[in-house]
Amino acid sequence: MKILVINAGSSSLKYQLIDMENESVLAKGICEQIGNDNSAFTHKVPADDSKVIKDKPVAMPDHATAIQVVIDALTSEANGVISSMSEIDAVGHRVLHGAEKFSGSVLVTDEVEETIKECFEWGPLHNPANLTGIKACQAIMKDVPQVAVFDTGFHQSMPDYAYMYALPYEYYEKYGIRRYGFHGTSHRFVSAKTIDLLGKPEHSKVITCHLGNGSSIAAVVDGKCFDTTMGVTPLEGIMMGTRCGSIDPAIVPIIMKKEGLTPDQMDAVMNKKSGMLGICGTSDNRTIESRAKEGDERAKLVESMLCHQLTKYIGSYAAAMGGVDAIVFTGGIGENNPQYRDRVCDKLKFMGVEIDYDVNNQMRRGPEGEISTPNSKVKVYVVCTNEELMIARDTKEIVEAL
């Protein structure tokens, strides 16, 4: 079975074609600046370096056109990996928000599409784009099953005392105001792999740290989410590339009054102008790391803030779960920045955490595995996330059950 995995953004479309017989990536790429005059297309075939299209200008006025560009590349004689579109057995779509409607992945139906629309207010940048991607694939591949995999699905196992906010209960009843959590596909993939590494399929307590431009932490008990840092939207929790993370709520009306901002403008400040960018002028972690080594005080402040917040969340989740068997780092920063792992784990020595600094330092844009010592009371791992594979696995399971 060959599955096309689609992650549609407002002006982009990422894809991977995965052969589920051996779970290998046959091809992957991205359509960028869809709807603009400077649309570009990149396509790679991991098994054949000669089959590469890089930043090729292509007219892509809409997502349906972008999907056709992808199909043309996948089936082309020069750069393709399949003979025709008929070899694509199913399409799996990443969808940001499913509210309380979905605790797992589902076959796309008219009712599912309506629910995705209902969640537009929770994911205004992502859900409309995700639905656009689904519609585009339906237009091009009319008889191919489409599956929706929700970022929020994994977190639906949280107990009510973890997901509720201390606001008037009627806001939950009327508007669904509660913690939903995100990066669920990543947390599910990484926690499952960590449980396998532990050799403890039952009675495990794992803390997964997905760190990148968007970051979240999850407490996972026996393979199910117990708590997570993101909330109604992906804004809550740890500081991120451009998002402020958790702040005193009273700050919002104070700044709005002093700066004369509308709610939408204030939302933009917190989502697009804050976090690492707001503190030191860039959200690129590699640039921050380089500047910090050169003595840039703002860059050093970002690193210290992030490590401090990480330590607090990990410590609090360990306490809430009544212990922890493993801590795992993943995502662009989690997988590639050993100094963050060093600093955080140093602070966690009181919990019996002990890492091998030489092994940890070698895991930078490279291998994955255990970085804790044999004497460590808590295992510490670096695990490369693979959300696309998780989406493909869910899609395969659902389609085979039809």
Buried (B, 14 or more C-beta within 10 A) or exposed (E): BBBBBBBBBBBBBBBBBBBBEEEEBBBBBBBBBBEEEEBBBBBBBEEEEEBEBEEEEBEBEEBBBBBBBBBBBBBBEEBBBBEEBEBBBBBBBBBBBBBEBBBEBBBBEEEBBEBBEBBBBBBBBBBBBBBBBBBBBBEBBEEBBBBBBBBBBBBBBBEEEBBBBEEEEEEBEEEBBBBBBBBBBBBBBBBBBBBEBBEBEEEBBBBBBBBBBBBBBBBBBBBEBBBBBBBBBBBBBBBBBBBBBBEEEEEBEEBBEEEEBEEEEBBBBBBBEBBBBBBBBBBEBEBBBEBBEEEBEBBBBBBEBBBBBBBEBBBBBBEBBEEBBBBBBBBBBBBBBBBBBBBBBBBBEEBEBBBBBEBBEBBEEEEBEBBBBEEBEBBBBBBBBBBBBBBBBBBBEBBEEE
